[in-house]
Amino acid sequence: VKILIKSDRIKAHSSDRSLLKNLGSWLGQTTIAKDKPVLQKDLDLKKVILEAYEKGKMIAVIPFIHKILEPCKNTKVFGPPNPWVMALCSLCNEIYKLNKLKLNLKFEIEMMFKDLGLHAADVKPSSIVMGRAREMYGNPDFTIDKSAQPMPSATVEVQKPSGQAQRGADGSEAQRPFAAGLQTQSGEIIQGDWLNFVKVTTPTFIAIPGVKRFFANAMDASVREVIAPVVERSVTISCMTVRELVPKDFAFEPDENRVRQAARWMVAALASSLALVTCKEPLRATLTSHIWQMLQRMGIREEALEQSVNAEVAENLDFCCTVIEMHAIEKAIGSIDEAIQNSCMLRRKHAESRSTAQFVDTTVIQGQLPNLPEALHPSLAGVRSQYRVYEEFVKIQRLITNPNEASGASPAVMSVETPKQPRVAAVP
């Protein structure tokens, strides 16, 4: 645990953060759940939180603390108002109220309070963090201050075609970072010019000069703030599901292309749907907050604008969700191709052997089937009908246009670490 907490890898690697979170759950079950304390000489949790605040590691440490304290409510000793637990909650509540704290950290603290049967209003914030220095650049715990730093862009400039308009639809000059591409902290690039997709519909905002540029900034900042945890969760869940179901359903299918196609169809639909339901409300809240901050910087503080702000957020929210969905699909397809690689290899070897025997995925037959009821067992006769079931995933998936292949491209999201996966024809 101490090695992970001190490591800088937990700031960038989700696998290390997941391991630390699981260790927190184990530690809580072996100590707190049995009414045994986590001794300060072994692990000073308050000190761990403060060091994480200073070094930008709260993205990993707050979930770790949450998992340790999770059993408190059901214990005789550590349930609120235990002073040790309340002191940790007070510190977390102070962090919760910090300006520009990432939404996923706020949500984690809210869930910790809920698991303890507390409300933020019932916990007095401490004043320990106040005045402490923290990392300002590259800190994954806080959103970037747009007024103080230039927007990050891709290292490769995108040349505009000759004759292309240099100004947005509202007559304002388009900012170069949008044309060049936007890079998230996890190494993902959002490409395209946001100004082409901003919709301004209310008379109040139409009258504000350069409003499209401000909205484009707000949309970009909101998507970058939400995209990493949403995509990670959506891709992980969808790939785990497909990795278990597809090999079982196609245990007698000898064609690796059909297996891969079915897996891609299903994982694309699941990742897209999960990303949508996960990101919509956080995006709505974040986009609303960024727009209000924009209005305050412009000196506009009229509360009567609330209805107009909500209308503009609703008008542009679907597009922001689509950007995240597209990224989830791209990443999920690449992940599932890797996950079912062994299954495809078995079919490839069977085809190369030119055997006349019926192909059977023995790893599935010996591993999964003994634990499943007879009705869920795959059959040779049911392979074709099973394939038609997977084709239905194409129909339930929302229509998402690939911005890099269609005219009027929208901000697409790709991984810069691995080559772009070929898109499935049925999943545009």
Backbone torsions as a table, in degrees:
resi	resn	phi	psi	omega
1	VAL	NA	-47.4	-178.0
2	LYS	-64.0	-36.6	178.9
3	ILE	-63.8	-44.0	179.7
4	LEU	-65.0	-43.0	-178.0
5	ILE	-62.9	-36.7	-179.0
6	LYS	-80.4	-16.2	-176.7
7	SER	-76.7	141.7	175.3
8	ASP	-79.2	-10.1	-179.2
9	ARG	-63.5	-28.5	-177.1
10	ILE	-68.1	-14.7	177.3
11	LYS	-76.0	-26.7	-172.4
12	ALA	-120.7	-22.0	-173.9
13	HIS	-107.7	115.7	-178.2
14	SER	-66.2	-29.3	-179.4
15	SER	-65.7	-39.3	177.4
16	ASP	-68.2	-37.8	177.5
17	ARG	-65.3	-40.0	178.1
18	SER	-64.4	-40.7	178.0
19	LEU	-62.7	-43.2	179.1
20	LEU	-63.8	-39.1	178.5
21	LYS	-64.0	-42.3	178.3
22	ASN	-65.7	-37.7	176.3
23	LEU	-65.1	-35.8	175.7
24	GLY	-62.8	-42.0	177.3
25	SER	-62.4	-43.6	178.4
26	TRP	-63.7	-43.1	-179.6
27	LEU	-63.3	-41.3	178.4
28	GLY	-64.1	-38.6	-178.9
29	GLN	-72.1	-31.1	-178.3
30	THR	-87.4	-12.9	-179.4
31	THR	-121.2	-73.1	-174.4
32	ILE	-58.6	-45.3	-177.5
33	ALA	-62.4	-23.5	179.2
34	LYS	-102.9	19.0	179.9
35	ASP	59.6	33.5	175.3
36	LYS	-111.9	136.8	-177.6
37	PRO	-79.9	157.0	167.5
38	VAL	-87.9	106.0	-172.0
39	LEU	-66.9	140.2	-178.9
40	GLN	-61.2	-34.2	-179.8
41	LYS	-68.8	-24.6	177.8
42	ASP	-86.9	-47.3	-178.8
43	LEU	-156.0	108.4	178.9
44	ASP	-85.7	99.9	-172.8
45	LEU	-65.4	-36.9	178.8
46	LYS	-64.2	-42.2	178.3
47	LYS	-65.2	-37.0	178.6
48	VAL	-61.8	-43.2	-179.8
49	ILE	-65.1	-43.8	-178.2
50	LEU	-64.9	-41.2	178.1
51	GLU	-67.0	-35.9	177.6
52	ALA	-65.7	-37.4	176.9
53	TYR	-62.5	-43.3	-176.6
54	GLU	-69.8	-32.9	-172.8
55	LYS	-105.5	6.4	177.4
56	GLY	72.7	35.3	-178.4
57	LYS	-113.6	11.2	-179.4
58	MET	-63.8	-24.8	178.2
59	ILE	-57.0	-27.2	178.2
60	ALA	-104.9	-34.3	-172.4
61	VAL	-77.5	-38.1	-179.4
62	ILE	-62.0	-46.1	173.9
63	PRO	-60.6	-34.4	177.1
64	PHE	-62.3	-46.9	178.0
65	ILE	-63.6	-41.6	178.6
66	HIS	-55.8	-46.3	-177.6
67	LYS	-67.8	-33.3	177.3
68	ILE	-66.0	-43.0	-175.4
69	LEU	-83.7	-8.7	-175.2
70	GLU	-54.3	-39.7	-179.3
71	PRO	-76.5	-5.1	-171.7
72	CYS	-55.0	-41.6	-173.0
73	LYS	-60.8	-29.9	-175.1
74	ASN	-98.9	13.0	179.6
75	THR	-106.4	163.6	179.3
76	LYS	-82.8	-29.7	-171.9
77	VAL	-97.0	-42.1	-167.0
78	PHE	-99.8	3.1	175.7
79	GLY	-68.1	148.0	175.9
80	PRO	-53.4	139.5	12.1
81	PRO	-99.1	49.3	174.9
82	ASN	-55.4	126.6	-173.6
83	PRO	-59.5	-39.5	-179.0
84	TRP	-64.3	-44.2	179.4
85	VAL	-66.7	-43.2	-178.2
86	MET	-66.2	-32.8	177.4
87	ALA	-65.2	-41.1	176.9
88	LEU	-66.3	-39.8	178.7
89	CYS	-65.4	-37.8	178.1
90	SER	-62.8	-41.1	178.3
91	LEU	-65.1	-43.2	178.7
92	CYS	-65.0	-34.4	179.1
93	ASN	-69.4	-34.9	175.0
94	GLU	-63.9	-42.8	177.9
95	ILE	-64.0	-39.0	179.9
96	TYR	-57.9	-33.6	-176.1
97	LYS	-88.8	1.2	179.6
98	LEU	-66.7	144.1	179.0
99	ASN	-69.9	138.4	176.1
100	LYS	67.9	16.9	174.2
101	LEU	-65.5	138.9	-177.5
102	LYS	-60.5	146.6	-176.4
103	LEU	-63.4	-36.3	-178.5
104	ASN	-67.4	-30.3	175.8
105	LEU	-72.9	-39.4	174.9
106	LYS	-59.2	-43.5	-179.7
107	PHE	-63.7	-40.5	179.9
108	GLU	-62.6	-41.8	179.3
109	ILE	-67.6	-39.7	177.0
110	GLU	-60.7	-42.5	179.8
111	MET	-67.0	-34.5	177.4
112	MET	-64.5	-44.7	177.2
113	PHE	-62.1	-40.9	-179.9
114	LYS	-63.0	-42.9	179.5
115	ASP	-65.6	-26.6	178.4
116	LEU	-89.7	-1.9	-178.2
117	GLY	73.9	28.6	-178.3
118	LEU	-115.3	164.3	170.5
119	HIS	-121.3	147.9	-178.6
120	ALA	-56.1	-34.1	-178.9
121	ALA	-67.5	-22.2	-178.5
122	ASP	-85.4	-10.1	-175.8
123	VAL	-110.7	120.8	179.8
124	LYS	-75.5	123.8	179.7
125	PRO	-64.6	143.7	175.6
126	SER	-79.4	-178.0	176.2
127	SER	-130.9	34.5	-176.1
128	ILE	-80.4	-40.6	-175.5
129	VAL	-71.7	-29.6	-175.9
130	MET	-54.8	125.3	177.9
131	GLY	91.1	-10.1	178.4
132	ARG	-77.9	140.7	178.2
133	ALA	-79.8	146.7	176.3
134	ARG	-139.3	162.9	176.8
135	GLU	-64.6	133.1	-176.1
136	MET	-99.9	-29.8	-175.5
137	TYR	-110.4	135.2	-179.3
138	GLY	69.3	22.3	-179.9
139	ASN	-86.2	114.1	-176.6
140	PRO	-75.1	-5.2	-177.9
141	ASP	-85.4	-17.9	-174.4
142	PHE	-129.9	150.2	176.4
143	THR	-75.3	155.8	-178.4
144	ILE	-75.1	137.0	176.1
145	ASP	-77.6	104.7	-175.5
146	LYS	-65.3	-27.8	-177.7
147	SER	-77.6	-16.5	-175.9
148	ALA	-106.8	-21.8	-174.8
149	GLN	-128.1	146.8	173.6
150	PRO	-69.7	153.8	-179.6
151	MET	-72.3	134.1	-179.7
152	PRO	-68.0	147.5	-180.0
153	SER	-137.6	164.8	178.1
154	ALA	-66.4	153.9	-176.5
155	THR	-74.6	-20.7	-178.8
156	VAL	-100.1	123.6	179.3
157	GLU	-78.3	143.6	176.6
158	VAL	-97.9	119.1	-179.6
159	GLN	-75.9	131.3	177.6
160	LYS	-80.2	141.0	176.3
161	PRO	-61.4	149.4	179.8
162	SER	-63.5	139.0	178.8
163	GLY	87.4	-5.3	-179.2
164	GLN	-71.3	142.7	-178.9
165	ALA	-62.6	137.2	-178.4
166	GLN	-97.0	-0.6	-177.9
167	ARG	-123.3	153.7	179.1
168	GLY	-74.4	178.1	-176.9
169	ALA	-66.3	-22.7	-178.7
170	ASP	-92.0	8.2	178.2
171	GLY	88.4	-5.1	-179.3
172	SER	-88.7	154.9	-177.5
173	GLU	-73.0	131.9	179.8
174	ALA	-72.2	141.3	-178.4
175	GLN	-83.0	139.7	-176.9
176	ARG	-62.1	-35.9	-178.2
177	PRO	-57.8	-32.3	-179.8
178	PHE	-69.8	-37.2	-179.4
179	ALA	-73.4	-34.0	-176.6
180	ALA	-79.2	-24.9	-179.7
181	GLY	115.5	151.9	-175.6
182	LEU	-120.3	134.2	-175.2
183	GLN	-110.8	130.0	178.1
184	THR	-86.2	171.0	-177.6
185	GLN	-67.8	-22.9	-179.1
186	SER	-89.7	8.7	175.5
187	GLY	90.4	16.7	180.0
188	GLU	-99.9	147.9	-178.2
189	ILE	-114.0	130.2	173.6
190	ILE	-103.3	114.3	-173.5
191	GLN	-101.4	157.6	174.2
192	GLY	111.7	169.9	-178.4
193	ASP	-102.9	109.2	-177.5
194	TRP	-60.5	-29.5	-175.8
195	LEU	-59.2	-27.6	-179.4
196	ASN	-71.3	-13.3	-172.2
197	PHE	-121.4	-0.4	176.1
198	VAL	-72.7	134.9	176.2
199	LYS	-115.2	125.3	176.2
200	VAL	-119.4	116.7	-171.0
201	THR	-118.5	-24.3	-175.3
202	THR	-87.7	140.4	-179.3
203	PRO	-57.1	-32.9	-178.8
204	THR	-59.3	-45.5	-177.5
205	PHE	-83.3	-30.5	177.7
206	ILE	-59.4	-32.6	-177.7
207	ALA	-75.6	-11.2	-178.4
208	ILE	-86.3	122.3	-179.7
209	PRO	-62.8	136.3	176.3
210	GLY	68.4	22.9	-174.2
211	VAL	-66.8	-30.6	-179.3
212	LYS	-64.2	-37.6	179.2
213	ARG	-64.7	-40.8	178.5
214	PHE	-65.6	-41.8	178.7
215	PHE	-65.1	-37.9	178.4
216	ALA	-62.1	-42.3	175.8
217	ASN	-60.2	-44.5	-178.1
218	ALA	-65.0	-41.4	-179.9
219	MET	-65.9	-44.0	179.4
220	ASP	-62.1	-46.4	-178.7
221	ALA	-63.0	-39.8	-178.8
222	SER	-66.1	-44.4	-179.1
223	VAL	-64.5	-44.1	-178.9
224	ARG	-65.7	-30.3	-179.6
225	GLU	-72.7	-33.8	-172.6
226	VAL	-96.5	-27.1	-163.5
227	ILE	-62.8	-41.8	-172.0
228	ALA	-62.2	-55.5	-179.1
229	PRO	-66.5	-34.1	-179.5
230	VAL	-65.1	-48.4	-178.2
231	VAL	-66.8	-41.3	179.6
232	GLU	-59.1	-45.8	-179.1
233	ARG	-66.8	-45.1	-177.4
234	SER	-64.3	-44.8	-178.7
235	VAL	-67.5	-41.2	-179.6
236	THR	-61.7	-48.7	-177.8
237	ILE	-66.5	-45.7	-176.9
238	SER	-66.2	-40.5	-179.9
239	CYS	-68.3	-38.8	176.6
240	MET	-61.5	-40.8	179.8
241	THR	-65.7	-49.7	-176.9
242	VAL	-67.2	-36.8	-179.4
243	ARG	-62.2	-29.6	178.2
244	GLU	-85.9	-37.6	-172.7
245	LEU	-81.8	-46.0	-171.7
246	VAL	-63.7	-48.4	177.9
247	PRO	-59.3	-34.4	178.6
248	LYS	-69.3	-47.2	-176.8
249	ASP	-67.8	-27.8	-176.4
250	PHE	-114.6	33.5	-178.8
251	ALA	-60.0	-26.5	-179.1
252	PHE	-106.3	9.4	-179.3
253	GLU	-87.9	117.0	-178.0
254	PRO	-82.7	-15.4	-174.2
255	ASP	-88.1	111.6	-178.4
256	GLU	-66.0	-29.8	-179.4
257	ASN	-66.5	-38.0	177.9
258	ARG	-68.3	-38.9	178.3
259	VAL	-64.4	-45.6	-179.9
260	ARG	-64.8	-40.5	179.9
261	GLN	-63.1	-44.7	179.5
262	ALA	-63.0	-41.6	179.9
263	ALA	-63.7	-41.2	179.7
264	ARG	-66.3	-42.7	178.3
265	TRP	-57.4	-48.8	-175.3
266	MET	-68.7	-44.5	-176.6
267	VAL	-68.4	-32.9	178.3
268	ALA	-65.6	-44.2	-179.8
269	ALA	-65.3	-44.4	-178.1
270	LEU	-67.6	-46.3	-178.8
271	ALA	-63.1	-40.9	179.3
272	SER	-62.3	-47.9	-178.2
273	SER	-66.1	-42.8	179.4
274	LEU	-64.2	-41.8	179.3
275	ALA	-62.1	-40.9	-178.8
276	LEU	-62.7	-52.1	-176.6
277	VAL	-69.1	-26.2	-178.7
278	THR	-80.4	-36.0	-171.0
279	CYS	-93.3	-18.7	-167.8
280	LYS	-61.1	-51.7	-176.9
281	GLU	-71.3	-43.5	173.9
282	PRO	-58.6	-38.5	177.2
283	LEU	-64.3	-42.3	179.6
284	ARG	-59.4	-47.5	-178.9
285	ALA	-65.4	-42.8	-177.7
286	THR	-68.3	-42.9	-179.8
287	LEU	-64.8	-40.8	177.1
288	THR	-60.8	-43.9	-179.8
289	SER	-62.6	-43.8	-178.8
290	HIS	-65.3	-36.9	179.8
291	ILE	-67.2	-41.3	178.3
292	TRP	-65.1	-38.8	176.6
293	GLN	-62.3	-39.1	177.6
294	MET	-61.5	-43.9	-179.6
295	LEU	-64.5	-38.9	-179.9
296	GLN	-66.4	-39.4	178.0
297	ARG	-65.0	-27.4	178.5
298	MET	-86.4	-1.6	179.1
299	GLY	82.1	16.0	179.2
300	ILE	-101.2	116.6	-175.0
301	ARG	-127.9	19.6	-176.2
302	GLU	-71.9	122.9	178.9
303	GLU	-67.5	-19.5	179.8
304	ALA	-66.5	-12.9	-179.5
305	LEU	-78.5	-5.7	-173.9
306	GLU	-57.2	-41.9	-179.7
307	GLN	-65.1	-39.7	178.8
308	SER	-67.5	-40.2	178.1
309	VAL	-61.3	-46.2	179.5
310	ASN	-61.9	-37.2	179.8
311	ALA	-67.1	-41.8	179.7
312	GLU	-68.7	-37.7	177.4
313	VAL	-62.6	-45.7	179.4
314	ALA	-62.3	-34.0	-177.9
315	GLU	-70.5	-33.6	-175.0
316	ASN	-104.4	-4.6	-174.5
317	LEU	-65.8	-43.0	-176.8
318	ASP	-60.1	-38.8	-179.9
319	PHE	-65.3	-42.6	177.5
320	CYS	-61.3	-40.3	177.5
321	CYS	-63.1	-39.4	-179.6
322	THR	-62.5	-39.3	177.6
323	VAL	-58.4	-45.3	-179.5
324	ILE	-68.2	-40.1	177.4
325	GLU	-59.9	-43.5	-179.2
326	MET	-60.3	-43.1	179.3
327	HIS	-65.0	-41.6	179.7
328	ALA	-60.2	-41.1	179.5
329	ILE	-64.3	-47.7	-179.6
330	GLU	-57.9	-47.3	-176.7
331	LYS	-70.9	-36.8	-179.3
332	ALA	-66.3	-41.5	179.7
333	ILE	-63.5	-43.4	177.5
334	GLY	-63.5	-38.9	-178.8
335	SER	-69.5	-40.7	-177.0
336	ILE	-72.6	-31.6	175.0
337	ASP	-59.1	-39.8	178.6
338	GLU	-71.8	-37.3	-176.5
339	ALA	-68.0	-34.3	-177.9
340	ILE	-100.1	16.1	-177.0
341	GLN	-59.0	-40.6	-179.4
342	ASN	-66.0	-39.5	178.0
343	SER	-62.5	-42.1	178.4
344	CYS	-67.3	-35.3	179.3
345	MET	-63.8	-39.5	177.7
346	LEU	-60.5	-41.4	-179.9
347	ARG	-70.5	-35.0	178.8
348	ARG	-66.1	-42.7	178.5
349	LYS	-65.0	-37.6	178.4
350	HIS	-64.4	-40.1	179.4
351	ALA	-67.7	-39.2	-179.0
352	GLU	-69.4	-27.0	179.4
353	SER	-75.7	-13.3	-179.3
354	ARG	55.4	33.4	179.2
355	SER	-73.0	144.4	177.7
356	THR	-89.5	-7.0	179.9
357	ALA	-73.1	150.5	177.8
358	GLN	-66.3	133.5	179.0
359	PHE	-70.3	137.0	175.5
360	VAL	-139.3	127.4	176.3
361	ASP	-79.9	95.6	-174.2
362	THR	-66.3	-27.4	179.7
363	THR	-63.8	-33.8	178.2
364	VAL	-77.2	-45.5	-177.2
365	ILE	-59.8	-41.0	-177.2
366	GLN	-84.2	-27.2	-174.0
367	GLY	-92.9	-56.0	-172.2
368	GLN	-88.8	-42.1	-168.2
369	LEU	-60.6	-37.5	180.0
370	PRO	-57.7	-24.1	-177.9
371	ASN	-95.3	1.4	-176.7
372	LEU	-109.5	147.1	174.8
373	PRO	-65.4	159.1	-175.6
374	GLU	-58.0	-35.1	-176.9
375	ALA	-64.2	-23.3	-178.2
376	LEU	-96.9	1.7	179.4
377	HIS	-72.6	140.4	175.9
378	PRO	-72.9	154.5	178.7
379	SER	-136.2	154.8	-179.9
380	LEU	-63.8	-36.9	-178.4
381	ALA	-71.5	-23.6	-173.3
382	GLY	-94.6	7.0	-176.6
383	VAL	-63.5	-46.1	-177.6
384	ARG	-67.0	-43.0	179.0
385	SER	-66.1	-33.3	178.4
386	GLN	-65.7	-37.6	179.1
387	TYR	-63.6	-37.8	178.8
388	ARG	-65.8	-32.7	176.7
389	VAL	-61.6	-42.5	-179.3
390	TYR	-69.9	-29.1	176.8
391	GLU	-63.8	-24.8	-180.0
392	GLU	-66.8	-22.2	179.3
393	PHE	-63.8	-27.1	178.4
394	VAL	-66.0	-34.6	-176.6
395	LYS	-74.4	-32.5	-176.8
396	ILE	-85.8	-13.1	179.4
397	GLN	-75.6	141.5	176.1
398	ARG	-66.6	147.3	179.2
399	LEU	-73.4	116.1	-179.4
400	ILE	-124.0	119.6	-178.9
401	THR	-83.0	132.2	175.6
402	ASN	-73.6	113.4	-173.9
403	PRO	-66.7	-24.9	-178.4
404	ASN	-81.7	-11.0	-179.0
405	GLU	-112.4	-17.7	-177.6
406	ALA	-104.4	156.0	175.8
407	SER	-71.9	152.6	-176.2
408	GLY	67.4	50.7	-172.0
409	ALA	-60.8	142.6	175.0
410	SER	-100.7	169.4	-178.9
411	PRO	-61.9	109.4	179.6
412	ALA	-93.6	158.6	-179.5
413	VAL	-123.6	128.1	-179.8
414	MET	-135.7	159.4	174.8
415	SER	-85.9	136.3	178.6
416	VAL	-90.8	-5.7	-176.2
417	GLU	-92.4	-29.7	-178.5
418	THR	-125.0	151.2	178.5
419	PRO	-64.1	149.6	-177.5
420	LYS	-63.0	133.0	179.2
421	GLN	-74.4	143.6	176.4
422	PRO	-64.2	137.7	-177.5
423	ARG	-79.7	146.6	177.9
424	VAL	-79.8	138.0	-175.2
425	ALA	-61.2	-34.4	-177.7
426	ALA	-82.4	-9.5	178.0
427	VAL	-117.7	82.1	-173.1
428	PRO	-62.8	NA	NA
